[in-house]
């Protein structure tokens, strides 16, 4: 085994303690360390005079150390180290806290370039805890890394330097020569050296292009391999076109929109083919995806088969269970619910009935992929909010049957470029129409000064028999200025003493959440204070007002998802966004969400503003993390690698040719599990 892939303790200075710190960053080997990409760079090339520095902002200043003062002990555990520096015209003070090593490295009479926040006034200026390099350093662009407590930038730089020396002695290259030449890429060794220690901004950009190209190509190769394997496999359940779903469609209390009908046609057609269906059903909030899923279940059951729907949370699983039961029970179709919070006796009874075929449709959480859950004739697998499930979970559910048909549902509108990444192995059906009778939700962005008026607005609608949500980002009080849902509920009990105010948050047990939502859905609670746990799936048509505190803290797509909890009935609904953040960015974002109702357009704007890394918040979307590629900024690179991956897989679907073996290994590493 090459030293690059040995435990990171092979590096000098990395003992067990530092290795544990590296593990917190997901770094276990020198190779992992080389792929610990800098989060940004400090450019020391354009220093300013201290008098021209912008106060309370980071600046680059060149100066000579003219005096170093002895250590000052401020209090127990806190030492202060000061030095006076001059830029040739004016002096300023640099201050280090508890950092004798950095301070000792400064030499009186030597010139340095400092980077840090400048404070004070024109008479007396200071830099607290600056970073610095010698003024004659040949390279002025320095990497800044994501860290954890106990690790410093200097430690990482030292260990990365040694890892690069190992790479120099044991060269690696995964990319075929013909791809490198055709796309003007540098070698992997050159890229890794210049991403960490760039000689210039141009060399850093060259390195970034190569590594981003690698990520995007390998990701798309992996997704296309999955898609190709699915196209080659045969489903154990080729359903009959002669089975009609007209009774189901005629029994609906509404007429499906054109987009819904098209999606149903696509799904039914797919399930009648030998190749297993692998389709994404994507639609905006309230577009009627569950009705389409119900039609698919009806078709499968009438073909004497079973279906399963997996949802990411118990609240959403319960919602689907109630909705699908309402759609399917009138036709004698038996629907059951299986969740982790059930007692062992309940689960065992339900599992027995599933295995014997007594239930036609199974709805549940991750409990449905447990090894002891067996089906008799599982033909259709549905996963909801797919980005919360990994590829392994999707496959685990599909393994329950004989190459069953797969339908993925998502209420999170995703830009086309991001959909190419996440759903590269799926065909896509989009529902871009809202059911008839739905009115647009009026959205207003206001400052905290309008909060009392917002309360009166809520009171008016609750008095008329309606209900309201109030959303807060946190569930308990901290030192931050975010509203605490717990504290907020207590406050609202005083504001609305005549009404019942409920509380819902993620730290409640599943049964507690179900009780709270049941009370709200049945009208026993008038106003529900909640965190974002109500973001997806909960359907309360009587709720017509949503007030979102600290709205600037949420992404646009998340705000749109939250807003979609109202407007579920035929009554006019409203969303009030409250924030005291008056920055131009906050104003711009809230203007977008206030003026747009199309989730797909909002998602495009969200991707531009936040990038793919934060697009889903803290949720897992099941894809390998992109460490360097930016889907918004690298759209042309994405298109290029998409074309290359398609060409490669069409000629070598398993990447078994000698020239593609390196790519195969990288695809396996990127997905953190063998693709075979």
LINVEN-V982109 format. One record per residue. RES is the residue in three letters. NEAR is the number of other ideal C-beta (glycine too) atoms within 10 Angstrom. Layout:
# LINVEN-V982109
RES&NEAR, RES&NEAR
This chain:
# LINVEN-V982109
UNK&6, UNK&13, UNK&18, UNK&18, UNK&14, UNK&15, UNK&14, UNK&19, UNK&15, UNK&15, UNK&23, UNK&9, UNK&10, UNK&21, UNK&10, UNK&8, UNK&8, UNK&17, UNK&15, UNK&11, UNK&16, UNK&25, UNK&13, UNK&12, UNK&16, UNK&11, UNK&22, UNK&16, UNK&21, UNK&25, UNK&20, UNK&17, UNK&22, UNK&24, UNK&18, UNK&22, UNK&18, UNK&23, UNK&10, UNK&9, UNK&15, UNK&20, UNK&12, UNK&23, UNK&12, UNK&9, UNK&20, UNK&14, UNK&14, UNK&24, UNK&12, UNK&10, UNK&23, UNK&10, UNK&12, UNK&9, UNK&10, UNK&14, UNK&20, UNK&20, UNK&26, UNK&19, UNK&26, UNK&16, UNK&19, UNK&12, UNK&12, UNK&16, UNK&13, UNK&6, UNK&10, UNK&11, UNK&9, UNK&10, UNK&6, UNK&5, UNK&7, UNK&10, UNK&15, UNK&15, UNK&20, UNK&16, UNK&20, UNK&16, UNK&26, UNK&15, UNK&20, UNK&10, UNK&9, UNK&15, UNK&15, UNK&22, UNK&17, UNK&25, UNK&19, UNK&20, UNK&12, UNK&13, UNK&15, UNK&11, UNK&9, UNK&17, UNK&20, UNK&11, UNK&13, UNK&17, UNK&11, UNK&11, UNK&7, UNK&12, UNK&16, UNK&24, UNK&22, UNK&25, UNK&19, UNK&21, UNK&16, UNK&21, UNK&17, UNK&15, UNK&7, UNK&9, UNK&6, UNK&11, UNK&20, UNK&15, UNK&27, UNK&13, UNK&13, UNK&22, UNK&18, UNK&25, UNK&15, UNK&13, UNK&16, UNK&9, UNK&12, UNK&6, UNK&13, UNK&20, UNK&18, UNK&20, UNK&20, UNK&14, UNK&18, UNK&13, UNK&16, UNK&12, UNK&6, UNK&12, UNK&18, UNK&13, UNK&15, UNK&12, UNK&17, UNK&22, UNK&15, UNK&15, UNK&23, UNK&23, UNK&13, UNK&17, UNK&25, UNK&17, UNK&12, UNK&17, UNK&20, UNK&10, UNK&9, UNK&11, UNK&9, UNK&15, UNK&11, UNK&17, UNK&22, UNK&17, UNK&9, UNK&9, UNK&17, UNK&16, UNK&9, UNK&11, UNK&16, UNK&10, UNK&18, UNK&17, UNK&14, UNK&21, UNK&15, UNK&14, UNK&25, UNK&23, UNK&21, UNK&22, UNK&25, UNK&23, UNK&19, UNK&22, UNK&13, UNK&13, UNK&13, UNK&10, UNK&19, UNK&20, UNK&13, UNK&18, UNK&23, UNK&20, UNK&19, UNK&24, UNK&21, UNK&23, UNK&25, UNK&22, UNK&22, UNK&25, UNK&26, UNK&24, UNK&25, UNK&23, UNK&26, UNK&26, UNK&25, UNK&20, UNK&23, UNK&18, UNK&18, UNK&15, UNK&14, UNK&18, UNK&12, UNK&9, UNK&14, UNK&12, UNK&22, UNK&15, UNK&21, UNK&16, UNK&22, UNK&11, UNK&11, UNK&7, UNK&16, UNK&10, UNK&15, UNK&7, UNK&11, UNK&22, UNK&16, UNK&8, UNK&12, UNK&14, UNK&6, UNK&11, UNK&12, UNK&19, UNK&20, UNK&11, UNK&18, UNK&25, UNK&15, UNK&16, UNK&29, UNK&24, UNK&12, UNK&18, UNK&24, UNK&19, UNK&11, UNK&21, UNK&27, UNK&18, UNK&13, UNK&9, UNK&15, UNK&26, UNK&25, UNK&21, UNK&22, UNK&21, UNK&28, UNK&26, UNK&27, UNK&24, UNK&23, UNK&19, UNK&26, UNK&22, UNK&23, UNK&23, UNK&22, UNK&26, UNK&26, UNK&27, UNK&24, UNK&26, UNK&28, UNK&26, UNK&25, UNK&29, UNK&24, UNK&18, UNK&18, UNK&15, UNK&24, UNK&24, UNK&32, UNK&27, UNK&28, UNK&27, UNK&27, UNK&21, UNK&22, UNK&22, UNK&21, UNK&22, UNK&26, UNK&23, UNK&21, UNK&25, UNK&21, UNK&15, UNK&18, UNK&24, UNK&18, UNK&13, UNK&23, UNK&22, UNK&12, UNK&11, UNK&13, UNK&8, UNK&21, UNK&15, UNK&24, UNK&18, UNK&22, UNK&23, UNK&22, UNK&14, UNK&14, UNK&18, UNK&8, UNK&7, UNK&8, UNK&13, UNK&19, UNK&12, UNK&13, UNK&21, UNK&20, UNK&11, UNK&14, UNK&24, UNK&14, UNK&10, UNK&14, UNK&12, UNK&23, UNK&23, UNK&27, UNK&26, UNK&29, UNK&27, UNK&21, UNK&17, UNK&20, UNK&26, UNK&22, UNK&14, UNK&8, UNK&8, UNK&20, UNK&12, UNK&21, UNK&14, UNK&18, UNK&25, UNK&28, UNK&28, UNK&26, UNK&28, UNK&25, UNK&27, UNK&21, UNK&28, UNK&20, UNK&20, UNK&23, UNK&18, UNK&19, UNK&13, UNK&18, UNK&21, UNK&14, UNK&17, UNK&23, UNK&21, UNK&14, UNK&20, UNK&24, UNK&16, UNK&17, UNK&28, UNK&30, UNK&25, UNK&30, UNK&23, UNK&23, UNK&23, UNK&24, UNK&26, UNK&24, UNK&27, UNK&22, UNK&11, UNK&17, UNK&23, UNK&19, UNK&20, UNK&21, UNK&23, UNK&22, UNK&19, UNK&21, UNK&22, UNK&13, UNK&16, UNK&23, UNK&17, UNK&26, UNK&15, UNK&17, UNK&19, UNK&15, UNK&9, UNK&8, UNK&16, UNK&12, UNK&10, UNK&21, UNK&13, UNK&22, UNK&15, UNK&22, UNK&17, UNK&11, UNK&13, UNK&9, UNK&14, UNK&16, UNK&10, UNK&11, UNK&20, UNK&17, UNK&10, UNK&17, UNK&27, UNK&18, UNK&11, UNK&19, UNK&19, UNK&11, UNK&9, UNK&10, UNK&21, UNK&24, UNK&27, UNK&26, UNK&24, UNK&31, UNK&24, UNK&18, UNK&19, UNK&21, UNK&10, UNK&13, UNK&9, UNK&5, UNK&11, UNK&9, UNK&14, UNK&21, UNK&21, UNK&25, UNK&17, UNK&15, UNK&21, UNK&20, UNK&13, UNK&13, UNK&19, UNK&15, UNK&8, UNK&16, UNK&17, UNK&8, UNK&8, UNK&17, UNK&16, UNK&21, UNK&20, UNK&21, UNK&26, UNK&22, UNK&12, UNK&11, UNK&16, UNK&10, UNK&17, UNK&11, UNK&13, UNK&23, UNK&16, UNK&14, UNK&22, UNK&24, UNK&12, UNK&15, UNK&24, UNK&19, UNK&10, UNK&13, UNK&11, UNK&21, UNK&23, UNK&25, UNK&27, UNK&29, UNK&27, UNK&20, UNK&19, UNK&21, UNK&24, UNK&26, UNK&24, UNK&25, UNK&24, UNK&15, UNK&20, UNK&15, UNK&17, UNK&26, UNK&24, UNK&23, UNK&27, UNK&24, UNK&26, UNK&23, UNK&20, UNK&26, UNK&19, UNK&19, UNK&22, UNK&20, UNK&24, UNK&24, UNK&24, UNK&27, UNK&30, UNK&24, UNK&23, UNK&25, UNK&25, UNK&25, UNK&26, UNK&25, UNK&18, UNK&17, UNK&11, UNK&15, UNK&14, UNK&25, UNK&20, UNK&26, UNK&23, UNK&24, UNK&23, UNK&21, UNK&13, UNK&15, UNK&9, UNK&10, UNK&7, UNK&10, UNK&16, UNK&14, UNK&11, UNK&25, UNK&22, UNK&11, UNK&19, UNK&25, UNK&16, UNK&11, UNK&16, UNK&18, UNK&12, UNK&26, UNK&18, UNK&16, UNK&24, UNK&23, UNK&21, UNK&17, UNK&27, UNK&23, UNK&13, UNK&16, UNK&17, UNK&14, UNK&22, UNK&12, UNK&13, UNK&25, UNK&21, UNK&13, UNK&6, UNK&16, UNK&13, UNK&20, UNK&17, UNK&21, UNK&18, UNK&12, UNK&19, UNK&14, UNK&20, UNK&23, UNK&16, UNK&21, UNK&18, UNK&13, UNK&22, UNK&15, UNK&8, UNK&19, UNK&24, UNK&13, UNK&16, UNK&25, UNK&19, UNK&11, UNK&18, UNK&23, UNK&13, UNK&10, UNK&22, UNK&20, UNK&10, UNK&9, UNK&15, UNK&15, UNK&13, UNK&22, UNK&9, UNK&13, UNK&7, UNK&14, UNK&21, UNK&13, UNK&16, UNK&23, UNK&22, UNK&13, UNK&20, UNK&25, UNK&16, UNK&15, UNK&19, UNK&21, UNK&11, UNK&13, UNK&9, UNK&17, UNK&9
